Amino acid sequence: MLQLRRGVLVVLSQSIGASAFSGGLFISTTHLRRSSRGAVRMWSDVPVGGCDDSVTVRSYQTSHIVSVKSHNIAGIANDTGSSDIEIDFGSAPCLVAITGESGTGKSLLVSKALDVVTGGKATNSLVQDPDMESWIELTVRLCEPHLSAVSSALQHFGIDPLILYQQRTEETTDVNGYAVGYLHLQRTLIGGAGKLKSICRINEKHVSLKTLREIASPLFTRVDVGVASGALARAASRLAMIDIGVEDFLKKKCIQSRDAYKEATKRKIKIKKELESRILPSSMQGNTFGYELEQEQIELLEHWVDELDIFESRVKRFQEAIYEQYSEHLAAGNEAGSNNVMSTVQKFRQCVWGDHNNEDDTILAHLLQFREGIKAVESQLIAANAAYEGLTSLTAPESAAVSLERVRKLLYSISSDGPLFEKVERAHELLNVVEESLNDCARSIDGDSNSIITTLENAVCAGVSMEEIDGLIADWNALARKHGISPYVLPTCHTSMRQELDGNVEVLKLLPEADEDERVAQADYAQACKELSSARELVASNLSRSVTELLPSLGLECTFQVRLAQRPGGFDDPYCGSETLGVDVADLLIFHNKVNGVSNESRRGGYIEQVGSSGEKSRVLLAIETCLPGSIGATCNEYSSEYIQNQNSPSPISIVYDEIDAHVGGRAAVTIAKLLADQSSKSSEAGTQIIAITHSASVAAIADRHIVIERGSSSGSTSPTVRASVVDGSSRRKEIARMASGDLAVGEAETFADALIRDALLHRDA
C-alpha cells in the first residue's frame, strides 16, 4: 500500500512539472490519507483541510472569525424565505475564498457587514423596510494575544472581561489548555425618515457605538480599492507601515522622550504666563525679572502694599456685610427685582481678591452691578409707592379713592323715586365691586409679605447705604489712578506688588530650571528621533528592494521606492504632534520600467497615490504586506483605538481582501493567490485569518475553505434571495470551472479546475 502511494506521488509530481503553482515541490501524504479508499480519483475530492474540524493544518490556538450573520439587510433573504443569512468561516483560521457571480452580495454580506458590525458607517440603503428589525452579528473566537488585548480594552471602558467566557461555557480552554474566549458583536439598525439609529451590544451588554468601534475595529482590517487608495494617500498611514519593521523599544523610547519634552514645554509656558500675568504700577512696569529694588523703592512698595492690604480688608468686610444682609433671602431662594440683585450678591461674595478674572467677572464689576441693581430697585420702589398712593390716598385729588367717593356722592344726588330707584341701586352695587377691586389691587401693592413694595424693600440694602457704596467705588478708582492702572486689575496689581516685594523667589527660580529641563528633554527627544530615523531608513531600503523584486510576479514592471524626508525643523526642533512619531515623512513612489511592453528609459512615475491605478495600489499593498507582515493592519483601519494602539496591540485577527485581484490575470493572478496563501500560513502565530472576496479561480483553488454566494428567487417573493454554502469535492470543482470559463467548455473547464486544485495543494504543502 505504501509503495502504491509513493508510486502515485511520483506520477503526479511528473505530471505537474510545468504547472502554475509547482516549483520543484512535493505533496504530503496527509491529504491522500483523507481520501475515502486510499486512492485519489479527482484532486477536487481531496477535502479542503485548513478549516476542517477533523484535521488541524496549523496551530488551533489562534483567533479567528467564526461567523457573520445578517438579518433583513438590504432586503436580502435566504433561499428558504427567511431574512437570516449566516456565513460560517470554519473552526480554525485559514485562507477563506468567497466567490459567486457578480451582484450576488459577496462584499455586502462579508466586507460591508464586518465594517458595520465593528462600528463603521451604515447607510439607509441597508434598511429597506423600517418596520422590520435589521441587525448584523459577528462571532469571534479569541486566543492569546488577542484575548488579553480585548480584555484590557473592555476594562478600559468599564466592562467586565468575564463576559468573554460566558457565551460558550463549554469551551474556556482549547485542546492544549490555553484560554479561549468568544467575542459576540451585534449592531441593530433602526430606520426611519431621518438618520439611522444604532443599538450596539458586546456579548449581550449594551454599549455605545463609539465604544463598539473603539474595541472592535482595530481587530479587523478591510482592504479594497478605496481603502488601499485612502491608506496610501495618508502620510500617517505610510509612516505607520514603515514602523511595523522598527523595533518596539525604539518606538517606545521615542514616545516617552516626546511626552517628556511636551510636559517640560508645558511647565515652562505655565511659569512664563504666571510671570507675565503680574500687573505692576506704571512706575515699575519697565523693570525686568530679577531687578533688585533700591531701599527707597522698597519702602515705597511696602507703603503701597500696606495701603492696598487695608483696602482689601475693607472690601472683604463690605462683601460679608452685603451677604449677611441678604443671607435670609438667599437661603429661602428669593430673587427680587428685575435686575436680579440676589444673583449679583452671590457672585459678588464668591469673587476672590487677586484672582485673574476677565473684567466682567471681577469684584469691581459685580460691585458696580450691585450698585446699579440697588438703584433700579429704589426707582421701582418709588414707583410702587406712587401707585399705592394713587389708589388709596384720600387727600390726593387724582387718587382712585377720591374719585370713587366723588362718584358715589353724585349718585346720591340723583332722585331715587319711581323708576330710577332700581337703576341707581344697581349703580351703587357696581361701585361697591369697583371699590373691592381697588382694595385688592392696593393690598397686592402693599399689604402683605408677598406684596410688591415688601419684595422691593427686601431687595434694598438697609444695612449699607448708597453713600457707602459710592464711597468704596470712589476710593477704588482713586487707588487705580494713583498706580496708573485699570480699576478692574487693582487686586491683581496688589498681588504682583506683594510678590515683587517678596522677591518673587519661587517663580524666578523655577523659570531657569524649567528652561534647562526643556533643553535637556528636547535633546533627549532629538536623539531618540535620530535613532528612530536610522531604523526607518534601514526598513525603507529593505522594503524598497523586496517589493521591487516581487512586483513583476504581480504583473507590475515597476520599481518601488520608499523615500524618507524630514519635517520642517528637523532634529533641531523635532515635531511633537500626535499625528506621527518623530521627524520623518514617508513617501511611496513607483517608476514604470516598461510602458506598453517597451522599456521606459525615462522611468516615468511618481508618488503612488498620484500616478498609481486602483489595481496597482491594491497589489502594492499586498506586496508590502508580504514583505512586511502586519503593515496592512497598521494602515488600513478606518477607525483605530488610541487606547489599544498604545497598548502594543497584536496584528489583526482577520484581513478581508475585497477583490484585490480585480483586473489581474495570468501569472499575476497565480502570484496573488500564492501570496494570500502564504499570508494565512505564515500568520498563524499572530492569529491572522485571511478572507478573500474574489473572482480569481487561482485564489479559490488555493483557499483552505471555499464559500459560494449564490443568488436566486424564492417562490411568492419579490425580494432577492441568497444562499451561502461551503463547497467541496465536485461542487467546488464546478464552481472553480465556472469562475474560469463561465458556461463554455464545461468538461474541459472542470478538468482545468481539478488541475488548479492539485497544484494549489502542492504549493500549500511545500
C-alpha positions in Angstrom: 0.0 0.0 0.0 2.8 2.4 0.9 4.6 1.6 -2.4 1.4 2.3 -4.3 1.0 5.7 -2.6 4.6 6.5 -3.4 4.1 5.5 -7.0 1.1 7.8 -7.2 3.2 10.6 -5.8 5.9 10.0 -8.4 3.4 10.0 -11.3 1.6 13.1 -10.0 4.9 15.0 -9.5 5.9 14.3 -13.0 2.6 15.3 -14.5 2.7 18.8 -13.0 6.2 19.8 -13.7 5.1 22.9 -15.6 2.0 23.7 -13.6 1.0 27.1 -12.4 1.6 26.5 -8.6 4.5 24.0 -8.8 8.1 24.8 -8.4 10.0 21.6 -7.6 7.6 21.0 -4.8 6.2 17.7 -3.4 2.9 16.7 -2.0 2.4 15.4 1.5 0.6 12.1 2.1 -1.6 13.9 4.6 -4.2 14.7 2.0 -4.1 11.2 0.5 -4.9 9.6 3.8 -8.1 11.5 3.9 -9.4 10.1 0.6 -12.2 7.6 1.0 -10.4 4.4 -0.1 -6.7 5.3 -0.1 -6.7 6.4 -3.7 -7.3 9.8 -5.3 -9.8 9.8 -8.2 -10.0 13.6 -8.6 -7.9 16.2 -6.9 -11.1 18.1 -6.0 -12.2 15.1 -4.0 -9.4 15.9 -1.5 -11.1 17.7 1.4 -10.2 21.3 2.0 -8.1 21.0 5.1 -7.4 24.4 6.6 -10.7 24.9 8.3 -11.8 21.3 8.7 -12.6 20.2 12.2 -11.1 16.8 11.6 -7.7 18.0 10.7 -5.7 20.9 12.1 -3.2 22.1 9.5 -1.8 24.9 11.7 -2.0 25.7 15.4 -5.5 25.8 16.7 -4.7 28.3 19.4 -5.3 31.3 17.1 -8.1 33.9 17.0 -10.4 34.0 14.0 -13.9 35.0 12.9 -16.3 32.1 13.4 -19.3 33.5 11.6 -21.1 36.6 10.5 -24.9 36.7 10.4 -27.2 39.3 8.8 -30.9 39.8 9.3 -33.0 41.9 6.9 -30.0 43.7 5.4 -30.7 45.5 2.1 -33.9 43.4 1.7 -32.0 40.2 1.0 -33.5 36.9 2.2 -32.1 33.3 2.1 -33.4 30.6 -0.2 -35.9 29.4 2.4 -37.6 32.9 2.6 -36.0 33.8 6.0 -34.3 37.1 6.4 -31.3 35.4 8.1 -28.1 34.9 6.2 -25.2 33.3 8.0 -21.7 32.7 6.7 -19.7 30.1 8.6 -15.9 30.7 8.3 -15.0 27.4 10.0 -13.5 26.4 13.3 -9.9 27.4 12.6 -8.0 30.3 11.0 -7.2 29.8 7.3 -7.5 31.3 3.9 -11.2 31.6 3.1 -12.3 32.3 -0.5 -15.7 34.0 -1.0 -16.9 33.5 -4.6 -20.0 33.9 -6.7 -21.4 35.7 -9.7 -21.2 39.5 -9.8 -24.0 41.1 -7.9 -24.7 38.2 -5.5 -23.9 40.4 -2.5 -20.4 39.0 -1.6 -19.0 42.3 -0.5 -22.2 43.3 1.2 -22.6 40.2 3.3 -18.9 39.9 4.3 -16.8 43.1 3.9 -19.6 45.7 4.5 -21.2 43.6 7.2 -17.9 43.4 9.0 -17.4 47.1 8.7 -20.9 47.9 10.0 -20.8 45.5 12.9 -17.5 46.9 14.1 -18.8 50.5 14.2 -18.4 51.6 10.5 -20.8 53.9 8.6 -24.2 52.5 8.0 -26.5 53.9 5.3 -30.3 53.9 4.9 -29.9 51.5 1.9 -29.1 48.7 4.4 -32.6 49.1 6.0 -35.1 49.0 3.2 -38.1 48.2 5.4 -38.1 50.5 8.5 -40.9 48.4 10.1 -38.7 45.3 10.2 -35.7 44.9 12.6 -32.3 44.8 10.8 -29.1 43.6 12.5 -25.7 42.1 11.9 -23.9 39.7 14.3 -20.3 38.7 14.4 -18.9 35.8 16.5 -15.1 35.8 17.0 -13.0 33.1 18.8 -10.3 34.8 20.9 -7.0 33.3 21.9 -3.8 35.0 23.0 -2.6 37.6 22.4 -5.9 39.0 21.2 -7.8 37.7 24.3 -5.6 39.8 26.6 -5.9 42.9 24.3 -9.7 42.7 24.2 -9.9 42.1 27.9 -7.8 45.2 28.6 -9.9 47.2 26.2 -13.2 46.1 27.9 -11.8 47.0 31.3 -10.8 50.4 30.0 -14.4 51.1 29.0 -15.8 49.8 32.3 -16.9 46.4 31.0 -16.2 43.1 32.9 -13.9 40.9 30.7 -15.6 37.8 32.2 -18.3 38.3 29.6 -15.9 36.8 27.0 -16.2 33.5 28.8 -20.0 33.4 29.3 -21.2 32.9 25.7 -19.8 29.4 25.2 -19.3 27.9 28.7 -18.5 24.5 27.2 -15.2 25.9 25.9 -13.0 28.1 28.1 -9.7 26.4 27.0 -8.6 24.7 23.9 -7.2 21.2 23.5 -3.8 22.4 24.7 -5.2 24.0 27.8 -4.8 27.6 26.5 -7.5 30.1 27.5 -10.3 30.7 24.9 -12.9 33.4 24.9 -15.7 34.5 22.5 -16.5 38.0 21.3 -20.0 38.4 20.2 -20.8 41.7 18.5 -24.3 42.8 17.4 -25.5 46.1 15.9 -29.2 46.7 15.3 -30.1 49.3 12.7 -33.4 51.2 13.2 -34.5 53.1 10.1 -36.9 56.0 9.6 -37.4 59.3 7.9 -34.2 60.7 9.3 -30.8 59.4 10.4 -30.3 55.7 11.2 -30.2 54.8 14.8 -28.0 52.0 16.2 -28.3 49.7 19.2 -25.0 48.0 19.9 -24.1 45.1 22.1 -21.0 43.3 23.1 -21.7 39.8 24.4 -25.3 40.9 25.1 -24.2 44.0 27.0 -25.4 47.4 25.7 -22.6 49.8 24.7 -22.4 53.0 22.7 -21.5 53.0 19.0 -18.2 54.7 19.9 -17.3 52.0 22.4 -18.1 49.3 19.9 -15.9 51.0 17.3 -13.1 51.6 19.7 -13.0 48.0 20.9 -13.8 46.1 17.7 -12.5 47.9 14.7 -8.7 47.6 15.4 -9.2 43.8 15.5 -10.0 43.5 11.8 -8.8 45.1 8.5 -10.6 45.5 5.3 -8.7 46.1 2.1 -10.4 47.1 -1.2 -9.6 49.6 -3.9 -11.0 52.5 -1.9 -9.3 51.6 1.4 -6.0 51.0 -0.4 -6.1 54.4 -2.1 -7.0 56.1 1.2 -4.3 54.4 3.1 -1.6 55.2 0.6 -2.7 58.8 0.4 -2.4 59.4 4.2 1.1 60.4 5.4 0.5 58.9 8.8 -0.5 55.6 7.3 2.6 55.4 5.1 4.8 56.0 8.1 2.9 53.5 10.3 3.6 51.0 7.6 7.3 51.5 7.9 7.2 51.5 11.7 6.0 47.9 11.6 9.6 46.9 10.8 11.1 49.1 13.5 12.0 47.6 16.9 9.3 48.3 19.6 11.9 49.6 22.1 12.9 52.4 19.7 9.3 53.5 19.2 8.6 53.3 23.0 11.8 55.3 23.7 10.8 58.0 21.2 7.2 58.2 22.6 8.5 58.5 26.2 11.0 61.2 25.3 8.4 63.1 23.2 6.0 63.1 26.1 8.7 64.2 28.5 9.6 67.1 26.1 6.0 68.2 25.8 5.5 68.1 29.5 8.6 70.2 30.1 7.5 72.7 27.5 4.0 73.0 29.1 5.6 73.6 32.5 7.8 76.4 31.2 4.9 78.1 29.4 2.8 77.9 32.6 5.6 79.6 34.6 6.1 82.3 32.0 2.4 83.0 31.8 2.4 83.4 35.6 5.2 85.9 35.4 3.7 87.8 32.5 0.3 88.0 34.3 1.8 90.2 37.0 0.4 93.7 36.8 2.6 96.4 38.4 2.2 100.1 38.8 3.2 102.1 35.8 6.3 103.4 37.5 7.6 99.8 37.8 6.5 98.2 34.6 9.8 98.7 32.9 11.6 96.5 35.4 12.9 93.2 34.3 12.5 90.0 36.2 15.2 89.8 38.9 15.5 93.6 39.2 16.9 94.5 42.6 15.0 97.4 44.1 16.7 100.3 45.8 15.9 100.8 49.5 13.8 103.9 48.7 11.7 101.9 46.2 11.3 99.1 48.6 9.9 101.5 51.3 7.5 103.0 48.7 6.5 99.5 47.6 5.9 98.5 51.3 3.7 101.6 51.7 1.6 100.7 48.6 1.2 97.1 49.7 0.1 98.1 53.2 -2.3 100.6 51.7 -3.8 98.0 49.5 -3.9 95.5 52.3 -6.1 97.8 54.3 -8.3 98.4 51.3 -8.6 94.7 50.6 -9.8 94.2 54.2 -12.3 96.9 53.7 -13.6 95.3 50.6 -13.9 91.9 52.3 -15.8 93.4 55.2 -18.2 95.0 52.7 -18.7 91.6 51.0 -19.5 90.0 54.2 -21.9 92.8 55.3 -23.8 92.6 52.0 -24.0 88.8 52.2 -25.2 88.9 55.8 -27.9 91.5 54.8 -29.3 89.1 52.1 -28.5 85.7 53.6 -32.0 85.0 54.9 -33.5 85.7 51.4 -30.8 83.7 49.7 -31.4 80.8 51.9 -35.1 81.0 51.1 -34.3 81.1 47.4 -35.9 84.6 46.9 -34.8 86.7 44.0 -36.1 90.2 44.0 -36.1 93.0 41.5 -35.8 93.0 37.7 -32.0 93.2 38.0 -31.7 90.0 40.0 -30.0 91.6 42.9 -29.8 88.3 44.8 -27.8 86.6 42.0 -25.4 89.6 41.9 -24.9 89.3 45.6 -23.9 85.7 45.3 -21.4 86.3 42.6 -20.0 89.3 44.4 -19.4 87.3 47.6 -17.8 84.4 45.6 -15.2 86.7 44.0 -11.7 86.4 45.5 -9.4 89.4 45.7 -6.4 88.9 43.3 -7.9 86.3 41.0 -7.0 86.7 37.4 -10.5 87.0 36.0 -11.8 88.9 33.0 -13.2 92.3 33.5 -16.8 91.1 33.5 -16.1 88.7 36.4 -14.1 90.8 38.8 -15.0 92.1 42.3 -15.4 95.6 40.9 -17.6 94.5 38.1 -20.0 92.8 40.4 -19.9 95.7 42.9 -20.9 98.1 40.1 -23.6 95.7 39.0 -24.9 95.5 42.6 -25.0 99.3 42.8 -27.0 99.6 39.6 -29.3 96.9 40.8 -30.0 98.7 44.1 -30.6 102.0 42.2 -33.0 100.2 39.9 -34.9 98.7 42.9 -35.1 102.0 44.6 -36.6 103.5 41.5 -39.1 100.7 41.3 -39.9 101.2 45.0 -40.7 104.9 44.4 -43.0 103.9 41.5 -44.8 101.3 43.6 -45.4 103.7 46.5 -46.7 106.3 44.0 -49.1 103.6 42.6 -50.3 102.8 46.1 -50.9 106.4 46.8 -52.7 106.8 43.5 -55.2 104.1 44.6 -55.7 104.7 48.3 -54.9 108.4 49.1 -57.9 110.4 50.4 -56.1 113.7 50.1 -54.7 113.4 46.6 -57.3 114.9 44.3 -56.4 112.4 41.4 -56.4 109.2 43.5 -58.8 106.4 42.8 -60.3 106.5 46.3 -61.2 110.3 46.0 -62.7 109.7 42.5 -64.7 106.8 43.9 -66.2 109.0 46.7 -66.9 111.7 44.2 -68.9 109.3 42.0 -70.7 107.9 45.0 -71.8 111.5 46.1 -73.0 112.2 42.6 -75.2 109.1 42.6 -76.7 110.0 45.9 -77.7 113.3 44.4 -79.9 111.5 41.8 -83.6 111.2 42.9 -84.3 107.5 43.7 -88.0 107.8 43.4 -90.0 105.9 40.8 -88.4 104.0 38.0 -84.8 105.3 38.8 -84.6 103.6 42.2 -83.6 100.1 40.9 -81.1 101.6 38.4 -79.4 103.8 41.0 -79.2 100.8 43.4 -77.6 98.8 40.6 -75.0 101.5 40.0 -74.2 101.6 43.8 -73.7 97.8 43.7 -71.3 98.0 40.8 -69.5 100.9 42.5 -69.0 98.7 45.6 -67.5 96.0 43.3 -65.1 98.5 41.9 -64.2 99.6 45.4 -63.5 95.9 46.4 -61.2 95.5 43.3 -59.4 98.7 44.1 -58.8 97.5 47.7 -57.5 94.1 46.4 -55.2 95.9 44.0 -53.9 98.2 46.8 -53.2 95.1 49.0 -51.2 93.5 46.2 -49.0 96.6 46.1 -48.6 97.0 49.8 -50.5 94.8 52.2 -48.7 91.5 53.0 -45.3 89.8 52.8 -45.8 88.9 49.1 -46.7 92.4 48.0 -44.7 94.4 45.5 -43.5 97.0 48.0 -42.4 94.4 50.6 -40.5 92.4 47.9 -38.7 95.5 46.7 -37.9 96.6 50.3 -36.3 93.2 50.9 -34.0 93.9 47.9 -32.9 97.3 49.2 -29.7 97.0 51.3 -30.9 98.6 54.6 -27.6 97.9 56.4 -25.4 99.6 53.8 -26.2 103.0 52.3 -25.8 104.1 48.8 -23.3 106.7 50.1 -21.1 103.9 51.5 -21.2 102.0 48.2 -20.3 105.2 46.2 -17.5 105.9 48.7 -16.0 102.5 48.2 -16.1 102.8 44.4 -14.6 106.3 44.5 -11.7 105.1 46.7 -11.2 102.1 44.4 -10.9 104.4 41.3 -8.6 106.8 43.2 -6.2 104.0 44.0 -6.2 102.8 40.5 -5.4 106.3 39.2 -2.6 106.6 41.7 -0.9 103.5 40.3 -1.8 104.2 36.6 -3.7 101.0 36.0 -7.3 100.0 35.3 -9.5 99.8 38.3 -10.5 96.3 37.3 -7.0 94.9 37.8 -6.2 96.7 41.1 -6.4 93.4 43.1 -4.1 91.7 40.6 -1.7 94.6 40.8 -1.8 94.3 44.6 -0.8 90.6 44.4 2.0 91.4 41.9 3.4 94.1 44.2 3.4 91.8 47.1 5.3 89.2 45.0 7.8 91.8 43.9 8.3 92.9 47.5 9.0 89.3 48.5 11.5 89.0 45.6 9.2 86.5 43.8 11.8 83.9 44.8 9.7 80.8 43.8 8.8 81.8 40.3 12.1 83.4 39.4 13.9 80.2 40.5 11.5 78.0 38.7 11.9 79.7 35.3 15.6 78.9 34.7 15.0 75.4 36.0 12.2 75.0 33.5 14.4 76.3 30.7 17.1 73.8 31.5 14.6 70.9 31.8 13.1 71.8 28.4 16.5 72.0 26.8 17.5 68.6 28.2 14.2 67.0 27.2 14.4 68.4 23.7 18.0 67.0 23.3 16.8 63.5 24.5 13.9 63.6 22.2 16.1 64.7 19.2 18.4 61.8 19.9 15.5 59.3 20.1 14.3 60.7 16.8 17.7 60.2 15.2 17.8 56.6 16.3 14.2 56.0 15.1 15.0 57.7 11.7 18.1 55.5 11.2 16.0 52.4 11.9 13.3 53.6 9.5 15.9 54.2 6.8 17.0 50.6 7.0 13.5 49.3 6.8 12.7 51.6 3.9 15.8 50.4 2.0 15.0 46.7 2.5 11.3 47.2 1.8 12.1 49.1 -1.5 14.3 46.3 -2.7 12.0 43.4 -1.6 8.8 44.9 -3.0 10.6 45.8 -6.3 11.7 42.1 -6.7 8.1 40.9 -6.0 6.1 43.3 -8.2 6.9 41.7 -11.6 5.3 38.5 -10.5 2.2 40.6 -9.7 2.1 41.9 -13.3 3.8 45.2 -12.4 7.0 46.0 -14.2 7.8 48.8 -11.7 10.5 49.9 -9.3 9.2 50.6 -5.9 10.8 53.2 -3.6 10.2 54.3 0.0 11.6 57.8 0.4 12.0 59.4 3.8 12.3 63.1 4.4 12.2 65.3 7.5 9.5 67.7 8.7 10.3 71.4 8.9 12.5 71.9 11.9 14.2 68.5 11.7 16.1 67.3 14.7 16.7 70.9 15.9 13.0 71.5 16.6 11.5 67.9 16.5 7.8 67.5 15.7 5.7 66.8 18.9 2.3 66.4 17.4 0.1 63.2 17.8 -0.3 62.6 14.0 3.1 60.8 13.6 6.1 59.9 15.7 9.4 61.5 15.1 10.5 63.9 12.4 10.1 61.7 9.3 7.7 61.9 6.4 7.4 58.8 4.2 6.5 58.9 0.5 5.9 55.8 -1.6 6.9 56.0 -5.2 6.6 53.7 -8.3 8.5 54.1 -11.5 7.3 52.1 -14.6 10.2 50.2 -16.1 8.1 49.4 -19.2 5.3 51.2 -20.9 3.1 49.1 -23.3 5.8 46.4 -23.2 8.6 48.7 -24.2 11.5 49.7 -21.9 10.8 53.1 -20.3 14.2 54.8 -20.3 12.8 57.9 -18.6 11.3 55.7 -15.9 8.1 57.7 -15.7 6.4 57.6 -12.3 6.0 59.4 -9.1 4.0 59.3 -5.8 1.9 56.1 -5.9 -1.2 57.9 -4.6 -1.0 60.2 -7.7 0.2 58.0 -10.5 -0.8 54.5 -9.4 -4.1 53.0 -10.7 -6.5 51.4 -8.2 -5.3 47.9 -9.1 -1.7 48.9 -8.8 -2.3 50.3 -5.3 -4.0 47.2 -4.1 -1.3 44.9 -5.4 1.5 47.1 -4.0 -0.3 46.9 -0.6 -0.4 43.1 -0.9 3.3 43.1 -1.8 4.2 45.3 1.2 2.2 43.0 3.5 4.0 40.0 2.1 7.4 41.6 2.7 6.5 43.3 5.9 3.7 41.3 7.7 1.3 43.5 9.8 1.7 46.6 7.7 -1.8 46.4 6.3 -3.2 46.2 9.8 -1.3 49.4 10.7 -2.6 51.4 7.7 -6.0 50.3 6.5 -8.2 50.5 9.6 -10.6 53.4 9.0 -11.1 53.7 12.8 -8.5 53.0 15.4 -8.5 53.0 19.1 -5.8 55.2 20.6 -6.0 53.2 23.8 -5.5 49.8 22.1 -2.7 51.2 19.9 -0.8 52.5 22.9 -1.1 49.0 24.5 1.0 47.5 21.6 -2.0 45.6 20.2 -1.3 42.4 18.2 -1.8 42.1 14.5 -5.4 42.0 13.2 -7.4 38.8 13.8 -8.7 38.9 10.2 -7.8 40.7 7.0 -10.5 40.9 4.4 -9.4 41.4 0.8 -12.3 42.6 -1.3 -11.5 41.8 -4.9 -7.9 42.8 -4.6 -7.2 40.7 -7.6 -9.6 42.7 -9.8 -8.3 43.3 -13.4 -5.5 40.8 -12.8 -5.0 37.6 -14.8 -2.3 35.1 -15.8 0.8 34.7 -13.8 -0.1 37.8 -11.7 -3.3 36.2 -10.5 -1.4 33.0 -9.6 1.1 35.0 -7.6 -1.6 36.9 -5.7 -3.1 33.5 -4.8 0.2 32.2 -3.5 0.8 35.4 -1.5 -2.6 35.2 0.1 -2.0 31.5 1.0 1.5 32.3 2.4 0.0 35.2 4.5 -2.5 32.8 6.1 0.0 30.1 6.8 2.8 32.4 8.0 0.5 34.4 10.1 -0.7 31.5 12.3 1.4 32.7 15.2 -0.1 36.2 15.1 -3.5 34.7 14.6 -4.4 36.4 11.2 -7.2 34.9 9.2 -7.3 35.8 5.5 -10.7 36.2 3.8 -10.6 36.9 0.1 -13.6 38.0 -1.9 -12.5 37.1 -5.3 -13.4 36.2 -8.9 -10.0 34.6 -9.4 -10.0 30.8 -10.0 -6.4 30.6 -8.7 -7.3 32.2 -5.4 -10.4 29.9 -5.0 -8.3 26.8 -5.8 -5.6 27.6 -3.2 -8.0 28.5 -0.4 -8.4 26.3 2.7 -12.2 27.0 2.8 -14.4 27.9 -0.2 -17.7 29.6 0.3 -20.0 30.4 -2.6 -22.6 33.1 -2.5 -25.5 32.3 -4.9 -28.5 34.5 -5.7 -31.9 33.2 -6.7 -35.6 33.9 -6.1 -38.0 32.2 -3.7 -41.5 31.4 -4.8 -44.1 34.0 -3.9 -41.4 36.6 -3.0 -40.2 39.6 -5.0 -37.1 40.1 -2.7 -33.8 38.8 -3.9 -32.7 35.6 -2.2 -29.1 34.5 -1.4 -27.6 31.2 -0.3 -24.1 31.0 1.3 -22.7 27.5 1.3 -19.3 25.8 1.8 -18.4 23.8 -1.3 -16.0 20.8 -1.5 -15.4 18.0 -3.8 -17.3 18.1 -7.1 -19.3 21.2 -6.1 -16.0 23.1 -5.6 -14.6 21.8 -8.9 -17.7 23.0 -10.7 -17.5 26.5 -9.0 -13.9 27.0 -10.0 -14.7 25.8 -13.5 -17.5 28.4 -13.7 -15.0 31.1 -12.5 -12.5 30.1 -15.2 -14.8 29.7 -18.2 -18.4 30.5 -17.4 -20.6 28.2 -19.3 -18.1 27.4 -22.1 -16.4 24.0 -22.4 -17.8 22.8 -19.1 -16.0 19.4 -19.2 -12.6 20.8 -20.1 -13.1 23.6 -17.5 -13.7 21.1 -14.7 -10.5 19.2 -15.7 -8.7 22.5 -15.6 -10.2 23.3 -12.2 -9.1 20.0 -10.9 -5.5 20.8 -12.1 -5.6 24.1 -10.3 -6.7 22.4 -7.0 -3.9 19.8 -7.5 -1.2 22.5 -8.0 -2.6 24.5 -5.1 -2.3 21.6 -2.8 1.3 21.1 -3.8 2.1 24.8 -3.0 0.3 24.7 0.4 2.2 21.5 1.4 5.6 22.8 0.3 
